Each structure stands twice: as structure tokens, then as C-alpha cells.
Amino acid sequence: MKTKALLHLHRLGEQVRKRREDQNMSQQKLANQAKVHTNVVGRIERGLCNPTLLTLIAIATALDTTVDQLL
């Protein structure tokens, strides 16, 4: 993957982590609410995976935000 794309994934992960921590939510709780595996949340937060749009929508909804605010 190109460097620019990796930077976007890293920023996305930072936003997910920040919003999750601002809500005092664990990765497990976020994963449960978004109906994804806990490992997925961790990999997204570390910028190690490129989540699908449906996964991003589920995570954004669980964090009471929108996808564009995470990007």
C-alpha cells in the first residue's frame, strides 16, 4: 500500500481511539456495539487494516459519530 494511503489509515485509527477513549469505552465494548471482533478494532486503531465501509459505519454509529468525522 502506498505511503499516503497508510497515513490515512493511521489518522483514521487515531480518530477512532480518541473518540473511544473520550467516551471511556473499551475496545471490547466498541467491538460489541459495532458487532465486529475486538481484534478488528485494535487493528483499525493501529492503522494496520483497511476496514470496509460497512465496518466504518458500524464503528461510527457505536461511537455516536459519522464516518466523515472519523476521516
N, CA, C and O atoms as CSV, one atom per row, in Angstrom:
chain,resi,resn,atom,element,x,y,z
A,1,MET,N,N,0.841,-1.176,0.000
A,1,MET,CA,C,0.000,0.000,0.000
A,1,MET,C,C,0.886,1.238,0.000
A,1,MET,O,O,1.956,1.250,0.608
A,2,LYS,N,N,0.438,2.261,-0.676
A,2,LYS,CA,C,1.242,3.473,-0.782
A,2,LYS,C,C,1.286,4.231,0.538
A,2,LYS,O,O,0.390,4.112,1.373
A,3,THR,N,N,2.330,5.001,0.704
A,3,THR,CA,C,2.558,5.735,1.942
A,3,THR,C,C,1.397,6.667,2.282
A,3,THR,O,O,0.983,6.731,3.440
A,4,LYS,N,N,0.865,7.387,1.299
A,4,LYS,CA,C,-0.235,8.311,1.543
A,4,LYS,C,C,-1.455,7.574,2.090
A,4,LYS,O,O,-2.129,8.060,2.998
A,5,ALA,N,N,-1.727,6.408,1.534
A,5,ALA,CA,C,-2.854,5.605,1.997
A,5,ALA,C,C,-2.621,5.161,3.439
A,5,ALA,O,O,-3.550,5.160,4.248
A,6,LEU,N,N,-1.397,4.787,3.759
A,6,LEU,CA,C,-1.076,4.368,5.129
A,6,LEU,C,C,-1.266,5.511,6.118
A,6,LEU,O,O,-1.700,5.290,7.249
A,7,LEU,N,N,-0.948,6.717,5.701
A,7,LEU,CA,C,-1.158,7.880,6.566
A,7,LEU,C,C,-2.644,8.075,6.863
A,7,LEU,O,O,-3.018,8.407,7.988
A,8,HIS,N,N,-3.484,7.870,5.856
A,8,HIS,CA,C,-4.935,7.988,6.062
A,8,HIS,C,C,-5.434,6.932,7.047
A,8,HIS,O,O,-6.260,7.225,7.911
A,9,LEU,N,N,-4.932,5.709,6.915
A,9,LEU,CA,C,-5.340,4.649,7.830
A,9,LEU,C,C,-4.879,4.944,9.253
A,9,LEU,O,O,-5.593,4.665,10.216
A,10,HIS,N,N,-3.683,5.508,9.376
A,10,HIS,CA,C,-3.159,5.865,10.697
A,10,HIS,C,C,-4.028,6.958,11.332
A,10,HIS,O,O,-4.366,6.878,12.513
A,11,ARG,N,N,-4.384,7.972,10.549
A,11,ARG,CA,C,-5.240,9.050,11.064
A,11,ARG,C,C,-6.614,8.539,11.466
A,11,ARG,O,O,-7.166,8.947,12.488
A,12,LEU,N,N,-7.161,7.641,10.652
A,12,LEU,CA,C,-8.450,7.036,10.978
A,12,LEU,C,C,-8.358,6.325,12.333
A,12,LEU,O,O,-9.221,6.492,13.194
A,13,GLY,N,N,-7.313,5.544,12.501
A,13,GLY,CA,C,-7.112,4.825,13.757
A,13,GLY,C,C,-6.996,5.756,14.943
A,13,GLY,O,O,-7.545,5.477,16.009
A,14,GLU,N,N,-6.295,6.848,14.771
A,14,GLU,CA,C,-6.152,7.822,15.852
A,14,GLU,C,C,-7.505,8.411,16.232
A,14,GLU,O,O,-7.795,8.593,17.414
A,15,GLN,N,N,-8.332,8.709,15.233
A,15,GLN,CA,C,-9.656,9.281,15.499
A,15,GLN,C,C,-10.560,8.285,16.216
A,15,GLN,O,O,-11.274,8.647,17.152
A,16,VAL,N,N,-10.525,7.035,15.776
A,16,VAL,CA,C,-11.343,6.005,16.425
A,16,VAL,C,C,-10.914,5.871,17.880
A,16,VAL,O,O,-11.758,5.865,18.776
A,17,ARG,N,N,-9.614,5.762,18.122
A,17,ARG,CA,C,-9.113,5.624,19.500
A,17,ARG,C,C,-9.481,6.838,20.352
A,17,ARG,O,O,-9.943,6.688,21.483
A,18,LYS,N,N,-9.279,8.030,19.815
A,18,LYS,CA,C,-9.584,9.254,20.566
A,18,LYS,C,C,-11.055,9.303,20.955
A,18,LYS,O,O,-11.384,9.565,22.112
A,19,ARG,N,N,-11.926,9.057,20.009
A,19,ARG,CA,C,-13.362,9.120,20.310
A,19,ARG,C,C,-13.774,8.019,21.282
A,19,ARG,O,O,-14.606,8.242,22.161
A,20,ARG,N,N,-13.192,6.832,21.123
A,20,ARG,CA,C,-13.499,5.732,22.036
A,20,ARG,C,C,-13.043,6.083,23.450
A,20,ARG,O,O,-13.800,5.904,24.404
A,21,GLU,N,N,-11.828,6.577,23.593
A,21,GLU,CA,C,-11.310,6.931,24.912
A,21,GLU,C,C,-12.053,8.120,25.511
A,21,GLU,O,O,-12.260,8.165,26.724
A,22,ASP,N,N,-12.459,9.086,24.682
A,22,ASP,CA,C,-13.237,10.226,25.178
A,22,ASP,C,C,-14.551,9.769,25.807
A,22,ASP,O,O,-15.095,10.434,26.689
A,23,GLN,N,N,-15.050,8.628,25.341
A,23,GLN,CA,C,-16.301,8.091,25.875
A,23,GLN,C,C,-16.053,7.025,26.951
A,23,GLN,O,O,-16.981,6.336,27.375
A,24,ASN,N,N,-14.806,6.897,27.381
A,24,ASN,CA,C,-14.426,5.893,28.386
A,24,ASN,C,C,-14.916,4.506,27.990
A,24,ASN,O,O,-15.435,3.753,28.814
A,25,MET,N,N,-14.738,4.186,26.712
A,25,MET,CA,C,-15.202,2.920,26.179
A,25,MET,C,C,-14.003,2.014,25.908
A,25,MET,O,O,-12.990,2.466,25.375
A,26,SER,N,N,-14.113,0.761,26.269
A,26,SER,CA,C,-13.044,-0.197,25.979
A,26,SER,C,C,-13.156,-0.658,24.526
A,26,SER,O,O,-14.190,-0.484,23.881
A,27,GLN,N,N,-12.085,-1.240,24.036
A,27,GLN,CA,C,-12.133,-1.809,22.693
A,27,GLN,C,C,-13.183,-2.913,22.629
A,27,GLN,O,O,-13.875,-3.056,21.621
A,28,GLN,N,N,-13.301,-3.681,23.686
A,28,GLN,CA,C,-14.289,-4.769,23.727
A,28,GLN,C,C,-15.706,-4.225,23.611
A,28,GLN,O,O,-16.522,-4.761,22.861
A,29,LYS,N,N,-15.996,-3.167,24.348
A,29,LYS,CA,C,-17.347,-2.589,24.306
A,29,LYS,C,C,-17.640,-2.023,22.918
A,29,LYS,O,O,-18.732,-2.216,22.383
A,30,LEU,N,N,-16.668,-1.326,22.340
A,30,LEU,CA,C,-16.860,-0.788,20.991
A,30,LEU,C,C,-17.100,-1.930,20.003
A,30,LEU,O,O,-18.004,-1.857,19.171
A,31,ALA,N,N,-16.295,-2.969,20.096
A,31,ALA,CA,C,-16.453,-4.115,19.200
A,31,ALA,C,C,-17.833,-4.740,19.353
A,31,ALA,O,O,-18.477,-5.068,18.357
A,32,ASN,N,N,-18.291,-4.908,20.581
A,32,ASN,CA,C,-19.615,-5.483,20.817
A,32,ASN,C,C,-20.707,-4.618,20.214
A,32,ASN,O,O,-21.617,-5.132,19.563
A,33,GLN,N,N,-20.627,-3.317,20.421
A,33,GLN,CA,C,-21.659,-2.418,19.907
A,33,GLN,C,C,-21.632,-2.342,18.383
A,33,GLN,O,O,-22.679,-2.211,17.749
A,34,ALA,N,N,-20.441,-2.423,17.795
A,34,ALA,CA,C,-20.316,-2.353,16.333
A,34,ALA,C,C,-20.489,-3.727,15.687
A,34,ALA,O,O,-20.548,-3.846,14.463
A,35,LYS,N,N,-20.570,-4.765,16.528
A,35,LYS,CA,C,-20.708,-6.145,16.040
A,35,LYS,C,C,-19.546,-6.570,15.145
A,35,LYS,O,O,-19.728,-7.159,14.079
A,36,VAL,N,N,-18.336,-6.245,15.628
A,36,VAL,CA,C,-17.102,-6.675,14.967
A,36,VAL,C,C,-16.217,-7.331,16.019
A,36,VAL,O,O,-16.466,-7.190,17.216
A,37,HIS,N,N,-15.200,-8.037,15.588
A,37,HIS,CA,C,-14.280,-8.688,16.521
A,37,HIS,C,C,-13.390,-7.634,17.172
A,37,HIS,O,O,-13.045,-6.628,16.552
A,38,THR,N,N,-13.029,-7.872,18.413
A,38,THR,CA,C,-12.152,-6.952,19.142
A,38,THR,C,C,-10.840,-6.719,18.399
A,38,THR,O,O,-10.312,-5.608,18.401
A,39,ASN,N,N,-10.320,-7.758,17.770
A,39,ASN,CA,C,-9.074,-7.607,17.008
A,39,ASN,C,C,-9.213,-6.603,15.877
A,39,ASN,O,O,-8.252,-5.912,15.537
A,40,VAL,N,N,-10.398,-6.517,15.292
A,40,VAL,CA,C,-10.631,-5.560,14.206
A,40,VAL,C,C,-10.479,-4.137,14.738
A,40,VAL,O,O,-9.829,-3.303,14.107
A,41,VAL,N,N,-11.070,-3.863,15.881
A,41,VAL,CA,C,-10.962,-2.528,16.484
A,41,VAL,C,C,-9.494,-2.196,16.750
A,41,VAL,O,O,-9.036,-1.100,16.428
A,42,GLY,N,N,-8.771,-3.121,17.326
A,42,GLY,CA,C,-7.353,-2.895,17.622
A,42,GLY,C,C,-6.535,-2.647,16.367
A,42,GLY,O,O,-5.682,-1.760,16.340
A,43,ARG,N,N,-6.794,-3.429,15.330
A,43,ARG,CA,C,-6.041,-3.264,14.079
A,43,ARG,C,C,-6.377,-1.929,13.409
A,43,ARG,O,O,-5.499,-1.284,12.836
A,44,ILE,N,N,-7.629,-1.518,13.481
A,44,ILE,CA,C,-8.008,-0.215,12.916
A,44,ILE,C,C,-7.320,0.899,13.692
A,44,ILE,O,O,-6.763,1.819,13.094
A,45,GLU,N,N,-7.353,0.823,15.005
A,45,GLU,CA,C,-6.736,1.869,15.828
A,45,GLU,C,C,-5.230,1.972,15.596
A,45,GLU,O,O,-4.657,3.054,15.731
A,46,ARG,N,N,-4.595,0.876,15.255
A,46,ARG,CA,C,-3.156,0.894,14.982
A,46,ARG,C,C,-2.846,1.171,13.511
A,46,ARG,O,O,-1.679,1.219,13.122
A,47,GLY,N,N,-3.872,1.350,12.702
A,47,GLY,CA,C,-3.675,1.641,11.279
A,47,GLY,C,C,-3.172,0.449,10.485
A,47,GLY,O,O,-2.494,0.615,9.472
A,48,LEU,N,N,-3.503,-0.761,10.944
A,48,LEU,CA,C,-2.972,-1.968,10.318
A,48,LEU,C,C,-3.933,-2.618,9.335
A,48,LEU,O,O,-3.562,-3.576,8.656
A,49,CYS,N,N,-5.153,-2.120,9.247
A,49,CYS,CA,C,-6.079,-2.713,8.281
A,49,CYS,C,C,-6.905,-1.621,7.618
A,49,CYS,O,O,-7.052,-0.512,8.133
A,50,ASN,N,N,-7.430,-1.975,6.471
A,50,ASN,CA,C,-8.260,-1.081,5.690
A,50,ASN,C,C,-9.703,-1.565,5.836
A,50,ASN,O,O,-10.130,-2.452,5.097
A,51,PRO,N,N,-10.462,-0.996,6.781
A,51,PRO,CA,C,-11.802,-1.503,7.055
A,51,PRO,C,C,-12.767,-1.229,5.909
A,51,PRO,O,O,-12.601,-0.277,5.147
A,52,THR,N,N,-13.773,-2.082,5.805
A,52,THR,CA,C,-14.808,-1.866,4.800
A,52,THR,C,C,-15.680,-0.688,5.211
A,52,THR,O,O,-15.669,-0.261,6.366
A,53,LEU,N,N,-16.421,-0.180,4.266
A,53,LEU,CA,C,-17.326,0.924,4.547
A,53,LEU,C,C,-18.359,0.513,5.592
A,53,LEU,O,O,-18.678,1.297,6.487
A,54,LEU,N,N,-18.878,-0.696,5.489
A,54,LEU,CA,C,-19.875,-1.156,6.462
A,54,LEU,C,C,-19.297,-1.247,7.868
A,54,LEU,O,O,-19.986,-0.942,8.841
A,55,THR,N,N,-18.046,-1.662,7.984
A,55,THR,CA,C,-17.391,-1.703,9.292
A,55,THR,C,C,-17.213,-0.292,9.830
A,55,THR,O,O,-17.457,-0.048,11.012
A,56,LEU,N,N,-16.792,0.639,8.983
A,56,LEU,CA,C,-16.638,2.033,9.420
A,56,LEU,C,C,-17.967,2.624,9.880
A,56,LEU,O,O,-18.021,3.338,10.882
A,57,ILE,N,N,-19.027,2.328,9.152
A,57,ILE,CA,C,-20.348,2.830,9.541
A,57,ILE,C,C,-20.742,2.264,10.898
A,57,ILE,O,O,-21.245,2.994,11.752
A,58,ALA,N,N,-20.519,0.981,11.102
A,58,ALA,CA,C,-20.870,0.350,12.382
A,58,ALA,C,C,-20.075,0.957,13.528
A,58,ALA,O,O,-20.628,1.212,14.598
A,59,ILE,N,N,-18.794,1.189,13.319
A,59,ILE,CA,C,-17.944,1.785,14.364
A,59,ILE,C,C,-18.352,3.228,14.625
A,59,ILE,O,O,-18.449,3.647,15.778
A,60,ALA,N,N,-18.589,3.978,13.577
A,60,ALA,CA,C,-19.014,5.375,13.739
A,60,ALA,C,C,-20.336,5.442,14.503
A,60,ALA,O,O,-20.498,6.274,15.396
A,61,THR,N,N,-21.266,4.580,14.156
A,61,THR,CA,C,-22.558,4.549,14.845
A,61,THR,C,C,-22.383,4.214,16.320
A,61,THR,O,O,-23.004,4.840,17.179
A,62,ALA,N,N,-21.539,3.226,16.615
A,62,ALA,CA,C,-21.280,2.851,18.005
A,62,ALA,C,C,-20.619,3.985,18.783
A,62,ALA,O,O,-20.793,4.097,19.997
A,63,LEU,N,N,-19.869,4.814,18.086
A,63,LEU,CA,C,-19.202,5.961,18.726
A,63,LEU,C,C,-20.046,7.227,18.683
A,63,LEU,O,O,-19.595,8.296,19.093
A,64,ASP,N,N,-21.279,7.100,18.181
A,64,ASP,CA,C,-22.207,8.234,18.070
A,64,ASP,C,C,-21.597,9.375,17.262
A,64,ASP,O,O,-21.640,10.538,17.663
A,65,THR,N,N,-21.026,9.010,16.110
A,65,THR,CA,C,-20.437,9.988,15.211
A,65,THR,C,C,-20.700,9.541,13.774
A,65,THR,O,O,-21.475,8.613,13.542
A,66,THR,N,N,-20.071,10.184,12.833
A,66,THR,CA,C,-20.238,9.821,11.427
A,66,THR,C,C,-18.894,9.398,10.848
A,66,THR,O,O,-17.838,9.708,11.400
A,67,VAL,N,N,-18.952,8.691,9.735
A,67,VAL,CA,C,-17.732,8.250,9.088
A,67,VAL,C,C,-16.871,9.434,8.695
A,67,VAL,O,O,-15.658,9.413,8.899
A,68,ASP,N,N,-17.491,10.481,8.128
A,68,ASP,CA,C,-16.680,11.622,7.684
A,68,ASP,C,C,-15.988,12.314,8.846
A,68,ASP,O,O,-14.932,12.916,8.650
A,69,GLN,N,N,-16.541,12.252,10.042
A,69,GLN,CA,C,-15.858,12.838,11.204
A,69,GLN,C,C,-14.677,11.984,11.652
A,69,GLN,O,O,-13.755,12.489,12.292
A,70,LEU,N,N,-14.699,10.706,11.324
A,70,LEU,CA,C,-13.565,9.835,11.647
A,70,LEU,C,C,-12.433,9.995,10.635
A,70,LEU,O,O,-11.264,9.769,10.949
A,71,LEU,N,N,-12.799,10.387,9.426
A,71,LEU,CA,C,-11.789,10.530,8.380
A,71,LEU,C,C,-11.158,11.886,8.464
A,71,LEU,O,O,-10.278,12.207,7.666
